[in-house]
Amino acid sequence: MTTSSLISDGMEGLDYSRSPQLVAEDNNGSFGPSHVIQPKSEHTHTAIILHGRGSCGEEFLQELVASTLSDDCTLIDKLPGWRWVFPSSKKLWSIAFQEYMPAWFEAHSLTDPTARQDLQVEGLCESIDYISQVMEGEVARLGGNQKRLVLGGISQGAAVGMWALFCQRDQTTGLGGFFAASTWLPFAADVEEILAGQKPLPKKGPDTENMAPKDVLLSMIPTVAGRLRLGILEQTSIFMGHGVDDAYVDVKLGRQAARVLKQGGGKVEWKEYEGAEEEGHWFRVPDEMDDITTFISECDVKSKCKKNKKFNPAETNEEPSRAYGEYAIRSTLRRLGYRRYVARQKPLLSEATRQKRLAWALAHVNWPLEEWKRILWTDETWVLGSHGKAYTPKRRQGWMFWGSFAGSMKGPGIVWDMESWGTITAEAYQQHIVPLIHGFISLLEQEGSLKSRRIILMEDGAPPHSAASTLKELASRGIEVIDFPPYSPDLNPMEPCWNWMKEYIQLHYGHRQSSRDILYGWVQEAWDALPEDYCGQLLESMGQRFQAVIDANGGITRF
């Protein structure tokens, strides 16, 4: 999948390291290590950002930094005075995936996050306490100034983040801001009824064993005179974004969460998006990333600049330029007539990921072309219509396309029919994609230039691919899977095929308005038009690709 693609390996001046006081041993029921990007200039603010289910602090950091803004800068570039903290959850047993995976709390269903909420309580309570400890530690680093701390997250991370806000002991002082993407509020209906006075607030007593699970959670929220007190919401700026085409968390649940926060006194900025990767369950790039950056900047910059109308963004020795940098200030104040300049910097890879890429490149750099021909290369992409570089306000709802090739022969290519098949889960992947893979590999091994040769499948680490049930299904069909390194789209020759297809659509239909049904035909036409000779030529560059990784010491390359 291209969502996790990283563009480069370097962000000079950043000290990327694990936070010593938060490191915990893995696989022993404790929370994983936090990963930190230290500020590039004087430390003025901190952001704590919480990953979703199935991810971790390190992986989420990489993916978020790879999600660039409209000017190709990153969130880190824009706010050089900020310290970025990415905590990691525990590993919990997932009923949905039938394996241990990182999660802030148990989720019974992949498609309905409100199902069996009683199972969520234990994890929520533990995660709330842990996140609160992380917040307290970061506030201490900031000299006790809670207004210089921003909390944010995506999906399950944002869900537990909202509850961490609810349960803060000090409800009189807000945070610098809170942002959430593609999320929902656990027990939203209960909180809404309590706020509306339609339901009493559970009282926390010495014996919680006899309390209903959700009452244990609800009783953690501070009260005044027996009433729910969410004063922190009144003092905290809140931004929430959600994809209307989110296949995992329905946008209606996001709207409900925003409504409850508003009912609790929060001033919520709510925005909806179309066309984000991961079936709408990710930040819409670059639109949503631009909005989040503006929101974070305005949480502090806007008020300071109002106090000093002669403030010059170029004077980086003055506050708030130390915290945000000249470019973020210009973006925030562009409505006042400042011109915005773009500073291009490249995102980073973690050291662990770099080492995996380097080791894989060293092991395969001398493979002959014939070896690369016996790999069935696969990948997915979203096709949204125009492939031009200019971003316009109009957004089109696109199609997810899965394709493959081996040697100089295109394999199956399929437009995912979400309306009929639902979201791309492990089960759906096994039902609709795995049989195509099996059939094509059998064909290759029985006839053609690859006859009698063992074909190996290449897939990225997306959850439907790496799920235990999918691997078991592939093994039962006798399909061998190559151990491909993470965050390595530059090593997958399928990636240029997507560019070829999108440029084909742009060339032939870029001037035309399209509906989703019309775009469906264009996508299939582009795949049919993709020359097989082009696929074969891509394999001839494999040696260069691996040598480039070696030369970059595991970093992302030009490919």
C-alpha positions in Angstrom: 0.0 0.0 0.0 1.2 3.5 -0.8 -0.1 5.1 2.4 2.9 4.2 4.4 5.4 5.2 1.8 8.2 7.4 2.9 9.8 9.9 0.5 13.3 10.2 2.0 15.4 9.2 5.0 16.7 12.5 6.2 15.5 15.3 8.4 18.7 17.1 9.3 18.8 18.5 12.8 16.2 16.1 14.3 17.2 13.9 17.2 14.9 10.9 16.8 15.1 8.6 19.7 13.2 6.5 22.2 12.2 8.3 25.3 14.2 6.6 28.1 11.7 7.2 30.9 8.8 5.7 28.9 10.5 2.6 27.4 8.9 -0.6 28.4 9.7 -4.2 27.6 7.7 -5.7 24.8 5.3 -8.7 25.0 5.0 -8.7 28.7 1.6 -6.9 29.0 3.1 -3.5 29.5 2.9 -0.4 27.3 5.4 -0.2 24.4 8.2 2.4 24.1 7.4 6.0 23.2 9.2 7.4 20.1 10.2 11.0 20.2 11.3 13.6 17.7 13.2 16.3 19.6 12.7 20.0 18.7 15.0 21.5 16.1 15.2 24.8 18.0 14.4 25.9 21.6 11.7 23.6 23.0 8.5 25.6 23.4 5.6 23.1 22.9 4.9 19.3 22.9 2.5 17.2 20.9 1.5 13.8 22.1 0.0 11.8 19.2 -1.7 8.5 19.6 -1.7 5.7 17.0 -4.6 3.5 15.9 -5.2 -0.2 16.5 -2.6 -2.4 14.9 0.0 0.3 14.8 2.6 1.5 17.3 4.4 4.7 18.2 7.3 4.2 15.8 5.2 3.1 12.8 2.7 5.9 13.3 5.5 8.4 13.5 6.8 7.3 10.2 3.4 7.3 8.5 2.5 10.7 9.8 5.7 12.3 8.8 5.3 10.8 5.4 1.9 12.5 5.1 3.1 15.7 3.7 1.4 19.1 3.3 0.4 20.7 0.1 3.8 22.4 -0.1 5.6 19.0 0.4 6.7 20.1 3.9 5.8 18.0 7.0 4.2 18.8 10.2 7.6 18.6 11.9 9.1 21.1 9.4 6.4 23.6 10.2 6.8 23.5 14.0 10.5 23.3 14.7 10.2 24.3 18.4 8.0 21.3 19.1 8.8 18.0 20.8 6.8 15.2 19.2 5.9 12.2 21.4 4.4 9.0 19.9 3.5 6.6 22.8 2.8 2.9 22.1 -0.1 0.9 23.4 -0.1 -2.6 24.9 -0.4 -5.7 22.8 -3.9 -7.1 23.3 -5.6 -10.2 22.0 -7.8 -9.2 19.1 -11.0 -11.1 18.7 -11.4 -9.7 15.1 -7.9 -10.7 13.9 -7.4 -13.7 16.3 -3.9 -12.6 17.3 -2.1 -10.3 19.6 -1.8 -6.8 18.2 -1.2 -3.3 19.5 -4.4 -1.7 20.7 -5.4 0.8 23.4 -8.5 -1.3 24.2 -10.2 -4.4 22.8 -12.4 -3.9 19.8 -14.9 -6.7 19.2 -15.8 -5.8 15.6 -13.8 -4.4 12.6 -16.8 -2.6 11.2 -18.8 -1.6 14.3 -16.5 -0.1 17.0 -19.6 0.2 19.4 -20.1 -3.6 19.5 -19.5 -5.3 22.9 -18.4 -2.1 24.5 -18.1 -3.9 27.9 -14.9 -5.5 26.5 -13.4 -2.1 25.9 -13.5 -0.9 29.5 -10.5 -2.6 31.0 -8.2 -1.4 28.2 -9.7 2.1 28.2 -9.1 2.5 32.0 -5.5 1.3 31.8 -4.7 3.4 28.7 -6.3 6.5 30.2 -4.1 6.2 33.3 -1.0 5.7 31.1 -1.7 8.6 28.8 -2.4 10.8 31.7 1.1 9.9 33.1 2.7 10.7 29.8 0.8 14.1 29.7 1.9 14.9 33.2 5.5 14.2 32.3 5.4 16.4 29.2 3.7 19.2 31.1 6.6 19.0 33.7 9.1 19.4 30.8 7.2 22.6 29.8 7.6 24.1 33.2 4.0 23.2 34.2 2.4 25.1 31.4 -0.4 22.8 30.2 -1.5 25.3 27.5 1.7 24.4 25.6 0.7 20.8 25.2 -1.4 19.4 22.3 -3.0 16.0 22.4 -4.1 14.2 19.2 -4.6 10.9 17.5 -6.3 8.8 14.9 -9.0 6.2 15.1 -8.7 4.2 18.4 -5.9 6.6 19.5 -8.1 9.6 19.2 -10.9 7.7 20.9 -8.9 7.0 24.0 -7.5 10.5 23.8 -11.0 12.0 24.2 -11.5 9.9 27.3 -8.1 11.0 28.6 -9.4 14.6 28.3 -12.6 13.7 30.2 -10.7 12.1 33.0 -8.1 14.8 33.7 -8.0 15.7 37.4 -7.5 19.4 36.6 -10.5 20.5 34.7 -9.9 24.2 35.2 -7.0 24.5 32.7 -7.3 23.4 29.1 -4.7 22.0 26.8 -3.2 24.0 23.9 -5.4 21.9 21.6 -6.8 18.5 20.8 -7.1 17.0 17.3 -8.7 13.8 16.2 -9.0 12.0 12.8 -11.3 9.1 11.7 -12.5 8.4 15.2 -15.5 7.7 17.4 -16.3 8.2 21.1 -16.7 5.0 23.1 -19.9 5.1 25.2 -20.9 8.3 23.4 -24.6 7.7 23.9 -24.1 7.3 27.7 -22.1 10.5 28.0 -24.6 12.3 25.9 -27.5 11.2 28.1 -25.7 12.2 31.3 -24.8 15.6 29.9 -28.5 16.1 28.9 -29.6 15.2 32.4 -31.4 12.1 31.1 -29.3 9.7 33.0 -27.6 9.9 36.4 -23.8 9.8 36.7 -22.6 6.6 38.3 -21.0 7.1 41.7 -17.6 5.6 42.2 -17.5 3.6 45.4 -14.8 1.6 47.2 -16.1 -1.7 45.6 -16.0 -1.4 41.9 -16.3 -5.2 41.3 -20.0 -5.1 41.6 -20.3 -2.1 39.2 -21.2 -2.5 35.5 -18.1 -2.2 33.3 -19.2 1.0 31.7 -20.2 2.6 35.0 -16.6 2.0 36.2 -15.4 4.0 33.2 -18.0 6.8 33.5 -17.3 7.2 37.2 -13.7 8.2 36.4 -14.8 11.6 35.1 -14.5 14.3 37.7 -17.7 15.8 39.0 -18.9 18.9 40.8 -21.9 18.6 43.1 -22.7 15.2 41.6 -22.7 16.6 38.0 -20.4 15.8 35.2 -17.6 18.4 34.9 -15.8 18.8 31.6 -14.4 22.2 32.1 -11.3 21.2 30.2 -13.3 21.0 27.0 -14.3 24.7 27.4 -10.6 25.7 27.7 -9.3 23.5 24.8 -9.5 24.2 21.1 -10.6 21.0 19.3 -10.3 20.0 15.6 -11.9 16.8 14.3 -11.7 15.5 10.7 -13.3 12.4 9.2 -13.6 10.8 5.8 -17.2 10.5 4.5 -16.0 7.4 2.7 -14.3 5.9 5.8 -14.8 2.1 5.5 -13.8 1.3 9.1 -15.4 4.0 11.3 -18.6 5.4 9.8 -18.6 9.2 9.6 -21.8 9.2 11.6 -19.9 8.0 14.6 -17.4 10.9 14.1 -20.3 13.4 13.9 -21.7 11.9 17.1 -18.4 12.3 18.9 -18.2 16.0 17.8 -21.7 16.6 19.0 -21.0 15.2 22.4 -17.8 17.3 22.8 -19.8 20.4 21.8 -22.5 19.4 24.3 -19.8 19.1 27.0 -18.7 22.7 26.3 -16.1 22.2 23.6 -15.6 24.5 20.7 -15.2 21.9 18.0 -14.0 22.6 14.4 -15.5 19.7 12.3 -14.4 18.9 8.8 -15.2 16.1 6.4 -13.1 14.8 3.6 -13.2 12.5 0.6 -10.6 10.3 -1.0 -8.1 9.5 1.8 -6.0 6.4 1.5 -6.7 3.3 3.6 -10.3 3.3 2.3 -10.9 6.7 3.8 -9.5 5.8 7.2 -6.4 8.0 7.2 -5.6 11.7 7.1 -6.6 13.2 3.8 -3.4 14.2 2.2 -2.7 17.1 1.8 -6.0 18.8 2.7 -6.4 17.4 6.3 -2.7 17.7 7.1 -2.8 21.3 6.0 -5.9 21.9 8.3 -4.3 20.2 11.3 -1.1 22.2 10.9 -3.0 25.4 10.7 -5.1 24.4 13.7 -2.1 23.5 15.8 -0.3 26.7 14.8 -3.3 28.9 15.5 -3.8 27.4 18.9 -0.9 29.7 20.1 0.3 31.8 17.2 -2.9 33.6 16.6 -3.3 34.9 20.1 0.3 36.0 20.3 0.2 37.9 17.0 -2.9 39.7 18.0 -1.0 41.1 21.0 1.8 42.3 18.7 0.5 43.5 15.3 4.0 44.6 14.3 5.3 41.1 14.7 7.6 40.1 11.8 7.6 36.3 11.0 11.1 36.6 9.7 12.4 37.5 13.1 12.9 34.0 14.3 14.5 35.0 17.6 11.1 36.3 18.7 8.3 34.2 20.1 6.3 32.6 18.6 8.7 32.1 15.7 10.9 29.9 18.0 8.0 27.5 18.4 6.6 27.4 14.9 9.1 28.8 12.4 8.6 31.5 9.8 6.7 29.4 7.3 4.0 28.3 9.8 3.6 31.9 10.9 3.1 33.0 7.3 0.6 30.2 6.7 -1.4 31.2 9.8 -1.4 34.9 8.9 -1.7 34.6 5.1 -5.2 36.2 5.4 -3.4 39.3 6.6 -1.4 39.6 3.4 1.8 37.6 4.2 3.1 35.6 1.4 3.7 31.9 2.1 7.1 30.4 1.2 7.7 26.7 0.9 10.7 25.0 2.7 11.3 21.5 1.3 12.6 18.9 3.7 12.5 15.2 3.5 10.8 12.9 6.1 12.7 10.3 8.0 12.9 6.5 8.5 13.5 5.0 11.9 16.8 3.4 12.4 15.2 0.0 12.8 13.5 0.3 9.4 16.6 1.6 7.7 18.6 -1.4 9.0 15.9 -3.9 7.7 16.0 -2.2 4.3 19.8 -2.2 4.2 20.0 -5.9 5.2 17.5 -6.9 2.6 19.3 -4.9 -0.1 22.6 -6.4 0.8 21.1 -9.9 0.6 19.5 -9.4 -2.8 21.6 -6.8 -4.7 23.4 -9.5 -6.7 20.3 -11.5 -7.6 20.2 -12.1 -11.4 17.3 -10.8 -13.4 15.9 -14.3 -13.8 15.3 -14.5 -10.1 13.3 -11.3 -10.0 11.2 -12.6 -12.9 9.9 -15.4 -10.7 8.4 -13.0 -8.1 4.7 -12.1 -8.5 4.7 -8.4 -7.6 1.5 -7.0 -6.1 0.3 -3.7 -4.8 -2.8 -1.5 -4.3 -3.5 2.1 -5.2 -6.3 4.6 -5.0 -7.2 6.2 -8.3 -9.1 9.5 -7.7 -9.2 10.9 -11.2 -6.9 13.7 -12.3 -3.2 13.0 -11.7 -2.1 16.6 -11.9 0.0 18.2 -9.2 -2.3 21.1 -8.5 -4.8 20.5 -5.7 -8.3 22.0 -6.1 -11.2 22.3 -3.7 -13.1 19.7 -5.6 -12.6 16.2 -4.5 -13.6 13.0 -6.3 -14.5 9.7 -4.8 -12.1 7.1 -6.3 -11.6 3.4 -6.6 -9.1 1.1 -5.0 -7.3 -1.0 -7.6 -5.2 -4.1 -7.0 -2.7 -5.3 -9.6 0.1 -7.7 -10.2 2.8 -8.9 -12.7 5.6 -11.4 -13.0 8.4 -11.2 -15.5 6.9 -9.6 -18.6 3.4 -10.8 -18.0 0.6 -8.8 -16.3 -1.3 -10.8 -13.7 -4.8 -10.2 -12.5 -5.9 -6.6 -12.0 -9.1 -5.8 -10.1 -11.1 -2.8 -9.1 -12.3 -3.4 -5.6 -16.1 -3.3 -5.5 -16.7 -1.9 -2.0 -20.5 -1.7 -2.5 -20.7 -5.5 -3.1 -17.7 -6.8 -1.2 -17.4 -4.4 1.7 -14.1 -3.1 3.0 -10.8 -4.8 2.4 -10.6 -7.1 5.4 -8.5 -10.2 5.7 -11.6 -12.3 5.0 -12.6 -10.3 2.0 -9.0 -10.3 0.7 -8.9 -14.1 1.0 -12.2 -14.4 -0.8 -11.6 -12.1 -3.8 -7.9 -11.7 -4.2 -6.2 -14.8 -3.0 -7.9 -17.1 -5.6 -6.7 -14.8 -8.4 -3.2 -15.0 -7.0 -3.4 -18.8 -6.8 -4.8 -19.2 -10.3 -2.2 -16.9 -11.9 0.8 -18.6 -10.0 -0.5 -22.0 -11.1 -0.7 -20.7 -14.7 2.8 -19.4 -14.6 4.3 -22.6 -13.2 2.6 -24.7 -15.9 3.3 -22.8 -19.1 5.1 -19.9 -20.6 8.7 -18.6 -19.9 8.4 -19.4 -16.2 7.1 -22.9 -16.6 8.4 -25.4 -14.0 9.8 -22.5 -11.9 8.8 -21.8 -8.3 6.8 -18.5 -8.2 7.1 -16.4 -5.0 4.4 -13.9 -3.9 5.4 -10.3 -2.9 2.9 -8.4 -0.7 3.4 -5.4 1.6 2.5 -5.5 5.3 -1.1 -4.2 5.1 -3.3 -5.9 7.7 -5.4 -7.9 5.2 -2.1 -9.3 3.8 -0.3 -10.0 7.0 -3.2 -11.4 9.0 -2.6 -14.8 10.4 -5.7 -16.2 8.6 -4.4 -14.9 5.2 -1.0 -16.4 5.7 -2.6 -19.7 6.6 -4.8 -19.6 3.5 -1.8 -18.8 1.3 0.2 -21.7 2.9 -2.7 -24.1 2.4 -2.6 -23.2 -1.3 1.1 -23.8 -1.5 2.0 -20.2 -2.1 5.3 -19.0 -0.8 5.5 -15.3 0.4 8.8 -13.3 0.2 9.8 -11.5 3.4 9.6 -7.9 2.0 11.0 -5.0 4.1 8.6 -2.4 5.5 8.1 1.1 4.0 9.8 0.1 0.8 7.7 1.2 -2.2 10.9 2.2 -3.9 11.8 -1.5 -4.1 8.5 -2.6 -5.5 8.4 -2.2 -9.3 4.6 -2.1 -9.1 4.7 1.5 -8.0 5.8 3.0 -11.4 2.8 1.1 -12.9 0.4 3.1 -10.8 2.0 6.3 -12.1 1.8 5.1 -15.6 -1.9 4.3 -15.2 -2.7 7.7 -13.5 -0.8 9.6 -16.2 -2.7 7.6 -18.8 -6.0 8.7 -17.3 -4.8 12.3 -17.0 -3.6 12.4 -20.6 -6.8 10.9 -22.0 -9.5 12.1 -19.6 -7.9 14.8 -17.5 -10.0 17.5 -19.2 -13.3 15.7 -18.6 -15.6 15.7 -15.6 -16.1 12.2 -14.2 -18.5 10.4 -12.0 -17.4 7.5 -9.9 -19.0 5.0 -12.4 -17.1 6.7 -15.3 -13.9 6.6 -13.4 -14.3 2.9 -12.9 -14.1 2.3 -16.6 -11.1 4.6 -17.0 -9.2 2.7 -14.3 -9.8 -0.7 -16.0 -8.9 0.8 -19.4 -5.7 2.2 -18.0 -4.7 -1.3 -16.6 -5.5 -3.0 -19.9 -3.4 -0.4 -21.7 -0.4 -0.8 -19.5 2.3 -2.5 -21.7 3.6 -5.8 -20.5 7.0 -4.9 -21.9 7.0 -1.9 -19.6 6.6 -4.2 -16.6 9.5 -6.4 -17.8 11.7 -3.3 -18.2 11.1 -2.3 -14.6 12.7 -5.5 -13.4 15.9 -4.5 -15.2 16.3 -1.7 -12.7 16.2 -3.9 -9.6 20.0 -4.0 -9.2 20.1 -0.2 -9.3 17.3 0.0 -6.8 19.0 -2.2 -4.3 22.4 -0.5 -4.8 20.7 2.9 -4.2 19.4 1.6 -0.9 22.9 0.4 0.0 24.3 3.8 -1.0 21.7 5.5 1.1 22.5 3.3 4.1 18.9 1.9 4.1 17.3 5.3 3.4 14.6 6.0 0.8 15.9 6.4 -2.7 14.9 8.3 -5.9 13.0 5.3 -7.2 
